[in-house]
Amino acid sequence: MDGDGGVSDHHYLAFDLGAESGRAIAARLDGGALTVREVCRFANEPVRQNGALHWDVLRLWLEMTRALHDARDTRFDSVAVDGWGVDYALIGERGNLLENPYHYRDPRNEGIMPQVFERVSRERIYAITGIQFLQINTLFQLYAACRRTPKLVDAAESLATIPDLFNYWLTGELVSEYTNATTTQLMDAGKRTWATRLLDEIGLPTRLLLRIVQPATIIGAVRASASEGLAGTPVVAPASHDTASAVASVRVGGPTAFVSSGTWSLVGTEVAAPVISAKARDLNFTNEGGACGTIRLLKNVNGLWLLQACRRAWAAHGRVESYGDLLAEAADARLAFGSLVDPDHPTFLNPRNMPAAIAAFCRQTGQPEPASRAQFTRTILESLAMKYRLVLGWLEELTGERITEVRIIGGGSRNRLLNQLTADATGRMVLAGPVEATALGNVAMQAIATGAVPSLAEARRVIESSFPAERFEPIAPDRWDAPYRRFLDYVELTCA
């Protein structure tokens, strides 16, 4: 529906950039019903150069301009870009890109956190930013850059997160969208502005930081240099962090938690204000900005990356396994609870060989090593389900709310085995979908920005009716109690 009550027929183009691939999604909102189609999909493959791991953003930009060309025959109400968080580009004089952005898994971040804490305490950083401590956060990446390549940082005039970079190339406007800015750990969570005083104490260059804009802001128009066919089309800053867009697509909060499932699993809930306490800090929860003034209280879990990395390792040895085949084999109940791992053990962040890293963890904890690809897959999925159970319990402690329902969204919601294991492990109803949650949340912010939808609640209602969720009821959840107690011992090992 239109904001003025008229019948809608609106078209939107959403670019959704993930850690493995990017997509252009065309959406049509007509009479309160939303439909989407994939314009194109393209790989997002990092590149190694001079021993460092970088994102190939110029290749991504080429693919985006091709998508704009392919979609030129549709008259779009707007265009918007969402992408992953924490990584950034340095922009120099005349707006030039100084280097391909570093990948968050690059080893330059290792050992940086203790150096920062020598300057400003962990407690003070969390009290201001409310952001969980991960070595991949922009704060630590930028600190590493200032030490390793100070002349390059000196030459920079602006720091742009990944979606901000592509918005700049689309429109010529350099701004920082709020939800992605919060992932940097450079913001004051309470004031919702850059934490300039804190950053000065750490020794980071605040002159690089851009003006912050909120989700559903029209920041400019497509330039002819980006697309002659779509020149002049408004460009909207959605909730440009991909998880923020995904969560914007569904009703969460109160008794309903979310798992944004993909390379990472983001397990959390939606709250009205940041939860910044010693307990939240010690459990390493994060308070990231959400759409329309909300906060996403969540914890990062190293998600389906473990299975992705296993598949990559197996393919390198000549055996390519489809996800469908792996999941079908892993569904065999005889494989249940053979071995368990903590998905967030540091050795799983970016090992050279993921199956070897999992096998080593099992040996270290006195468990049998998985003997087949099906056993590796079952180990990963059961371990993820158990980690979700643990994090959901912590969420209840932090919010005082009983969580009775889990909403799994994103590409990982297609993993019906993991959905059922999650219901069983947690003893909670699981609602899975939409698969295209991130693109749909992106479109929701475009519809709000252009006046086609009056509110976030109405946008979520349209998405819910257009893309119904699949339900998974818990089956024999008590069978998980003894293995879960075993799993907790492995988590304690990781914490130690």
C-alpha positions as CSV (number, residue, x, y, z in Angstrom):
1,M,0.0,0.0,0.0
2,D,1.0,3.6,-0.5
3,G,1.6,6.0,2.4
4,D,-1.2,8.1,1.0
5,G,-3.6,5.1,0.8
6,G,-3.4,4.6,-2.9
7,V,-2.8,1.3,-4.7
8,S,0.9,0.6,-5.0
9,D,2.9,-0.6,-7.9
10,H,6.5,0.1,-6.9
11,H,9.8,-1.3,-8.0
12,Y,13.0,-1.5,-6.1
13,L,16.5,-2.8,-6.8
14,A,18.5,-4.2,-3.8
15,F,22.2,-5.1,-3.9
16,D,23.0,-7.6,-1.2
17,L,26.7,-8.2,-0.8
18,G,27.7,-11.2,1.3
19,A,31.0,-12.8,2.3
20,E,30.8,-15.4,-0.4
21,S,28.6,-13.8,-3.1
22,G,26.7,-10.7,-4.1
23,R,23.3,-10.4,-5.7
24,A,21.0,-7.9,-7.3
25,I,17.4,-8.4,-6.4
26,A,14.5,-6.7,-8.1
27,A,11.4,-6.3,-6.0
28,R,7.8,-5.3,-6.9
29,L,5.3,-4.1,-4.3
30,D,1.8,-4.2,-5.7
31,G,-1.4,-4.0,-3.7
32,G,0.3,-5.0,-0.4
33,A,2.0,-8.1,-1.9
34,L,5.8,-8.2,-2.4
35,T,7.5,-10.3,-5.0
36,V,11.2,-10.6,-5.8
37,R,13.4,-11.9,-8.6
38,E,17.1,-12.3,-8.9
39,V,18.6,-10.1,-11.6
40,C,22.1,-11.7,-11.2
41,R,24.4,-13.3,-8.7
42,F,28.2,-13.0,-8.7
43,A,31.1,-14.4,-6.7
44,N,32.8,-12.4,-3.9
45,E,36.2,-14.0,-3.8
46,P,39.0,-12.5,-1.6
47,V,42.4,-12.1,-3.2
48,R,45.9,-12.5,-1.6
49,Q,48.4,-9.9,-2.4
50,N,51.8,-9.4,-0.8
51,G,50.9,-11.9,1.8
52,A,47.7,-10.1,2.8
53,L,44.0,-11.0,2.3
54,H,41.9,-8.3,0.6
55,W,38.4,-7.9,-0.8
56,D,38.3,-7.3,-4.6
57,V,35.9,-4.4,-4.4
58,L,36.7,-3.2,-8.0
59,R,35.5,-6.6,-9.2
60,L,32.3,-6.2,-7.1
61,W,31.7,-2.8,-8.6
62,L,32.1,-4.1,-12.1
63,E,29.5,-6.7,-11.4
64,M,27.2,-4.1,-9.8
65,T,27.4,-1.9,-12.9
66,R,26.6,-4.8,-15.1
67,A,23.6,-5.5,-13.0
68,L,22.5,-1.9,-13.3
69,H,22.8,-2.3,-17.1
70,D,20.8,-5.5,-17.1
71,A,18.0,-3.9,-15.1
72,R,17.9,-0.7,-17.0
73,D,14.5,-1.4,-18.6
74,T,12.7,-1.2,-15.3
75,R,11.8,2.1,-13.8
76,F,12.9,1.7,-10.2
77,D,11.6,3.9,-7.3
78,S,15.0,3.5,-5.7
79,V,18.2,1.5,-5.4
80,A,20.0,0.4,-2.1
81,V,23.1,-1.5,-1.1
82,D,23.6,-3.6,2.0
83,G,26.7,-5.6,2.9
84,W,28.9,-7.1,5.6
85,G,30.2,-5.1,8.6
86,V,33.6,-4.2,10.2
87,D,35.6,-3.9,7.0
88,Y,36.4,-0.5,5.5
89,A,38.0,1.3,2.6
90,L,40.3,4.3,2.8
91,I,39.5,7.1,0.4
92,G,42.2,9.6,-0.6
93,E,42.3,12.9,-2.4
94,R,39.9,13.3,-5.4
95,G,37.9,10.4,-4.0
96,N,40.3,7.7,-5.1
97,L,40.5,4.3,-3.4
98,L,43.9,4.0,-1.8
99,E,44.0,0.2,-1.6
100,N,41.7,-2.8,-1.8
101,P,40.1,-3.2,1.6
102,Y,41.6,-5.7,4.0
103,H,39.5,-8.9,4.6
104,Y,38.5,-9.3,8.3
105,R,40.2,-12.7,8.4
106,D,43.6,-11.2,7.5
107,P,46.2,-12.1,10.2
108,R,47.2,-8.4,10.6
109,N,44.5,-8.2,13.4
110,E,46.2,-10.9,15.5
111,G,47.6,-9.6,18.8
112,I,46.2,-6.1,18.3
113,M,43.5,-6.2,21.0
114,P,45.9,-6.4,24.0
115,Q,47.8,-3.4,22.5
116,V,44.7,-1.3,22.4
117,F,43.8,-2.4,26.0
118,E,47.1,-1.0,27.2
119,R,45.9,2.4,26.1
120,V,42.3,2.2,27.1
121,S,40.7,-0.5,29.2
122,R,38.4,-3.1,27.9
123,E,35.8,-2.0,30.5
124,R,35.8,1.6,29.3
125,I,35.6,0.7,25.6
126,Y,32.6,-1.5,26.2
127,A,30.9,1.1,28.5
128,I,31.0,3.6,25.6
129,T,30.5,1.5,22.5
130,G,28.5,-1.5,23.8
131,I,30.1,-3.6,21.1
132,Q,31.5,-7.1,21.6
133,F,35.2,-7.7,21.4
134,L,36.3,-9.4,18.2
135,Q,39.7,-8.9,16.6
136,I,38.0,-8.3,13.3
137,N,36.3,-5.1,14.5
138,T,37.2,-1.9,12.6
139,L,38.6,-0.4,15.8
140,F,41.3,-3.1,15.9
141,Q,41.8,-3.2,12.1
142,L,42.3,0.5,12.0
143,Y,44.7,0.4,14.9
144,A,46.7,-2.3,13.1
145,A,46.7,-0.1,10.0
146,C,48.0,2.9,11.9
147,R,50.9,0.9,13.2
148,R,51.8,-1.1,10.0
149,T,51.1,1.5,7.2
150,P,50.9,4.9,8.9
151,K,51.8,6.8,5.7
152,L,48.9,5.2,3.9
153,V,46.5,6.2,6.7
154,D,48.0,9.7,6.7
155,A,47.1,9.9,2.9
156,A,43.5,9.0,3.6
157,E,40.8,11.7,3.8
158,S,37.8,9.4,4.6
159,L,37.0,5.9,6.0
160,A,34.0,4.2,4.3
161,T,32.4,0.9,5.3
162,I,31.8,-1.4,2.4
163,P,28.2,-0.4,1.6
164,D,29.2,3.3,2.1
165,L,31.9,2.8,-0.5
166,F,29.5,1.6,-3.1
167,N,27.0,4.3,-2.2
168,Y,29.8,6.8,-2.9
169,W,30.5,5.2,-6.3
170,L,26.8,5.2,-7.1
171,T,26.0,8.8,-6.1
172,G,29.2,10.8,-5.4
173,E,28.0,11.3,-1.8
174,L,30.2,10.1,1.1
175,V,28.2,9.4,4.2
176,S,28.2,6.7,6.9
177,E,25.0,4.7,7.4
178,Y,24.2,4.2,11.1
179,T,23.7,0.4,11.4
180,N,27.0,-0.5,9.7
181,A,28.8,2.3,11.6
182,T,27.8,0.6,14.8
183,T,29.7,-2.6,13.8
184,T,33.0,-0.6,13.8
185,Q,33.2,-0.2,17.6
186,L,34.0,3.4,16.9
187,M,30.5,4.7,18.0
188,D,29.0,5.9,21.3
189,A,26.1,3.5,21.7
190,G,24.1,5.8,24.0
191,K,24.6,9.0,22.0
192,R,24.6,7.3,18.6
193,T,27.5,9.4,17.4
194,W,31.2,8.8,16.8
195,A,33.0,8.2,20.1
196,T,35.6,10.8,19.2
197,R,37.0,11.3,22.7
198,L,37.6,7.6,23.2
199,L,39.2,7.3,19.8
200,D,41.5,10.1,20.5
201,E,42.6,8.3,23.7
202,I,43.3,5.2,21.7
203,G,45.2,7.1,19.0
204,L,42.9,6.7,16.0
205,P,42.3,9.4,13.4
206,T,38.8,10.7,13.9
207,R,39.2,13.1,10.9
208,L,38.4,10.1,8.7
209,L,34.9,9.7,10.0
210,L,31.9,10.6,7.9
211,R,28.5,12.2,8.6
212,I,26.1,9.5,10.0
213,V,22.7,9.0,8.3
214,Q,19.9,6.8,9.5
215,P,18.3,3.9,7.6
216,A,15.7,4.9,5.1
217,T,17.5,8.1,4.1
218,I,17.7,9.1,0.5
219,I,21.4,10.0,0.1
220,G,21.6,10.9,-3.6
221,A,20.8,9.7,-7.1
222,V,22.5,7.2,-9.4
223,R,25.1,9.0,-11.5
224,A,25.4,8.5,-15.3
225,S,28.9,7.3,-14.8
226,A,27.5,4.4,-12.8
227,S,24.5,3.7,-15.1
228,E,23.2,5.8,-17.9
229,G,20.0,3.8,-18.0
230,L,19.2,4.3,-14.3
231,A,20.7,7.8,-13.9
232,G,18.7,9.9,-11.5
233,T,17.2,7.0,-9.7
234,P,17.2,7.8,-5.9
235,V,19.7,5.8,-3.8
236,V,18.6,4.9,-0.3
237,A,20.7,4.0,2.6
238,P,18.8,1.0,4.0
239,A,19.8,-0.7,7.2
240,S,23.0,-1.3,5.3
241,H,24.6,-3.8,7.6
242,D,23.3,-7.1,6.1
243,T,22.2,-8.5,9.5
244,A,20.3,-5.2,10.3
245,S,18.5,-5.5,6.9
246,A,17.7,-9.2,7.6
247,V,16.3,-8.4,11.1
248,A,14.3,-5.5,9.6
249,S,12.3,-8.0,7.6
250,V,10.7,-9.9,10.5
251,R,8.9,-9.3,13.8
252,V,11.3,-10.1,16.6
253,G,11.8,-9.0,20.2
254,G,10.1,-10.0,23.4
255,P,9.5,-13.8,23.3
256,T,11.0,-14.1,19.8
257,A,14.7,-14.2,19.2
258,F,16.4,-14.4,15.8
259,V,19.2,-16.3,14.3
260,S,20.5,-14.7,11.1
261,S,22.1,-17.8,9.6
262,G,24.9,-17.8,7.1
263,T,28.7,-17.7,7.2
264,W,28.2,-16.2,10.6
265,S,25.2,-17.0,12.9
266,L,24.0,-13.8,14.6
267,V,21.9,-14.8,17.6
268,G,20.0,-12.1,19.3
269,T,16.8,-10.1,19.9
270,E,15.5,-6.6,19.2
271,V,15.4,-4.1,22.1
272,A,14.6,-0.5,22.5
273,A,17.9,0.7,24.1
274,P,21.4,-0.7,24.5
275,V,22.0,-3.3,27.2
276,I,25.4,-2.3,28.5
277,S,26.3,-4.1,31.7
278,A,29.1,-6.0,33.2
279,K,27.2,-9.2,32.5
280,A,26.7,-8.3,28.8
281,R,30.4,-7.3,28.6
282,D,31.6,-10.5,30.2
283,L,29.4,-12.6,27.9
284,N,30.7,-10.5,25.0
285,F,27.3,-9.4,23.7
286,T,27.0,-6.6,21.2
287,N,24.5,-3.7,20.8
288,E,24.3,-3.0,17.1
289,G,22.1,-0.4,15.5
290,G,18.9,-1.6,13.9
291,A,16.2,-0.1,11.7
292,C,14.0,2.7,12.9
293,G,15.7,3.4,16.2
294,T,15.9,-0.2,17.4
295,I,19.0,-2.0,18.9
296,R,20.0,-5.5,18.0
297,L,21.3,-7.2,21.2
298,L,23.2,-10.2,19.8
299,K,26.2,-12.4,19.8
300,N,28.3,-13.6,16.9
301,V,28.6,-17.3,16.5
302,N,31.0,-18.7,13.9
303,G,28.2,-20.2,11.8
304,L,28.1,-22.2,8.6
305,W,31.6,-21.0,7.8
306,L,32.8,-24.3,9.4
307,L,30.9,-26.3,6.8
308,Q,31.8,-24.0,4.0
309,A,35.5,-24.3,4.9
310,C,35.2,-28.1,5.1
311,R,33.7,-28.2,1.6
312,R,36.5,-26.0,0.3
313,A,39.1,-28.3,1.8
314,W,37.5,-31.4,0.4
315,A,37.2,-29.8,-3.0
316,A,40.9,-29.1,-2.9
317,H,41.5,-32.8,-2.7
318,G,39.3,-33.5,-5.7
319,R,35.9,-34.3,-4.1
320,V,33.2,-31.6,-4.5
321,E,30.3,-32.3,-2.2
322,S,26.9,-30.6,-2.6
323,Y,25.2,-29.2,0.5
324,G,22.2,-31.3,-0.4
325,D,24.2,-34.6,-0.3
326,L,26.0,-33.6,2.8
327,L,22.8,-32.8,4.7
328,A,21.0,-35.9,3.5
329,E,23.9,-38.1,4.8
330,A,24.2,-36.2,8.0
331,A,20.5,-36.6,8.8
332,D,21.1,-40.3,9.7
333,A,20.1,-40.4,13.4
334,R,22.9,-43.0,14.1
335,L,25.4,-40.1,13.8
336,A,23.9,-38.2,16.7
337,F,26.2,-36.7,19.3
338,G,29.3,-38.5,18.1
339,S,31.6,-35.5,18.6
340,L,31.0,-31.9,19.5
341,V,33.0,-28.7,19.1
342,D,32.7,-25.1,20.2
343,P,32.2,-23.3,16.9
344,D,33.9,-20.2,18.4
345,H,37.2,-21.9,19.3
346,P,40.0,-19.6,17.9
347,T,41.4,-22.4,15.8
348,F,38.2,-22.3,13.6
349,L,38.4,-18.6,12.7
350,N,40.5,-19.1,9.5
351,P,42.4,-22.4,9.6
352,R,44.3,-23.7,6.5
353,N,42.4,-27.0,6.8
354,M,39.1,-26.9,8.6
355,P,38.5,-30.7,8.8
356,A,42.0,-31.0,10.3
357,A,41.2,-28.3,12.8
358,I,38.0,-30.0,13.9
359,A,39.8,-33.3,14.2
360,A,42.5,-31.7,16.4
361,F,39.8,-30.2,18.7
362,C,38.3,-33.6,19.1
363,R,41.6,-35.2,20.0
364,Q,42.3,-32.4,22.5
365,T,39.0,-33.0,24.2
366,G,39.2,-36.8,24.2
367,Q,36.5,-37.4,21.6
368,P,36.7,-39.6,18.5
369,E,37.6,-37.8,15.3
370,P,34.8,-37.6,12.7
371,A,35.5,-40.4,10.2
372,S,33.4,-39.3,7.3
373,R,32.1,-36.1,5.7
374,A,28.7,-36.9,7.0
375,Q,30.1,-37.1,10.6
376,F,31.9,-33.8,10.1
377,T,28.7,-32.2,8.9
378,R,26.6,-33.7,11.8
379,T,29.3,-32.5,14.3
380,I,29.1,-29.0,12.9
381,L,25.3,-28.7,12.9
382,E,24.7,-30.2,16.3
383,S,27.4,-28.0,17.8
384,L,25.8,-24.9,16.2
385,A,22.4,-25.9,17.6
386,M,23.9,-26.3,21.1
387,K,25.7,-23.0,20.8
388,Y,22.4,-21.4,19.9
389,R,20.8,-22.9,23.1
390,L,23.6,-21.5,25.2
391,V,23.3,-18.0,23.7
392,L,19.5,-17.9,24.0
393,G,19.9,-18.7,27.7
394,W,22.3,-15.8,28.1
395,L,19.8,-13.5,26.2
396,E,17.1,-14.4,28.7
397,E,19.4,-13.5,31.5
398,L,20.3,-10.1,30.0
399,T,16.7,-9.1,29.0
400,G,14.6,-10.7,31.7
401,E,12.4,-12.1,28.9
402,R,11.5,-15.7,28.4
403,I,12.3,-16.7,24.8
404,T,9.7,-19.2,23.4
405,E,10.3,-18.9,19.7
406,V,13.4,-18.7,17.4
407,R,13.2,-17.0,14.0
408,I,15.9,-18.3,11.7
409,I,16.4,-16.0,8.7
410,G,18.7,-15.7,5.7
411,G,20.3,-18.3,3.5
412,G,20.9,-20.7,6.4
413,S,17.2,-21.0,6.9
414,R,17.1,-23.4,3.9
415,N,19.1,-25.9,6.0
416,R,16.1,-27.9,7.3
417,L,18.3,-30.3,9.2
418,L,19.9,-27.4,11.2
419,N,16.5,-25.9,11.7
420,Q,15.1,-29.1,13.2
421,L,18.3,-29.7,15.3
422,T,17.9,-26.1,16.6
423,A,14.3,-26.8,17.7
424,D,15.3,-30.0,19.3
425,A,18.4,-28.6,21.1
426,T,16.7,-25.5,22.4
427,G,13.2,-27.0,23.1
428,R,11.7,-24.0,21.3
429,M,9.5,-23.5,18.3
430,V,11.6,-22.5,15.2
431,L,10.2,-20.4,12.4
432,A,12.4,-20.6,9.3
433,G,12.5,-17.9,6.7
434,P,12.4,-15.8,4.7
435,V,15.5,-17.0,2.9
436,E,15.8,-13.6,1.2
437,A,15.5,-11.8,4.5
438,T,18.4,-9.4,3.9
439,A,17.2,-8.3,0.5
440,L,13.6,-8.0,1.8
441,G,14.8,-5.8,4.7
442,N,16.7,-3.7,2.2
443,V,13.6,-3.3,0.1
444,A,11.5,-2.5,3.3
445,M,13.8,0.5,4.0
446,Q,13.5,1.7,0.4
447,A,9.7,1.5,0.6
448,I,9.7,3.5,3.8
449,A,12.1,6.1,2.4
450,T,10.1,6.6,-0.8
451,G,6.7,6.8,1.0
452,A,5.2,3.5,-0.3
453,V,5.0,2.0,3.2
454,P,4.3,4.1,6.3
455,S,6.2,2.2,9.0
456,L,8.5,-0.7,9.8
457,A,5.6,-2.6,11.4
458,E,3.6,-2.4,8.1
459,A,6.7,-3.4,6.0
460,R,7.1,-6.5,8.2
461,R,3.5,-7.3,7.9
462,V,3.7,-7.2,4.1
463,I,6.8,-9.4,4.1
464,E,5.2,-11.9,6.5
465,S,2.1,-12.3,4.3
466,S,4.2,-12.5,1.1
467,F,6.8,-15.0,2.5
468,P,5.3,-17.3,5.1
469,A,7.7,-19.0,7.5
470,E,8.1,-22.8,7.9
471,R,7.5,-24.2,11.4
472,F,9.7,-26.7,13.2
473,E,8.4,-28.2,16.5
474,P,10.9,-29.6,19.0
475,I,11.2,-33.5,19.0
476,A,12.4,-35.2,22.1
477,P,14.4,-32.2,23.4
478,D,15.3,-34.0,26.7
479,R,17.6,-36.3,24.6
480,W,19.9,-33.3,24.2
481,D,20.4,-32.5,27.9
482,A,23.3,-34.9,28.6
483,P,25.2,-34.1,25.4
484,Y,24.6,-30.4,26.1
485,R,26.3,-30.7,29.5
486,R,29.3,-32.3,27.7
487,F,29.2,-29.5,25.2
488,L,29.5,-26.9,28.0
489,D,32.8,-28.4,29.0
490,Y,34.2,-27.7,25.5
491,V,32.9,-24.1,25.7
492,E,34.7,-23.7,29.0
493,L,37.9,-25.0,27.3
494,T,37.5,-22.2,24.7
495,C,37.0,-19.5,27.4
496,A,40.0,-20.7,29.3
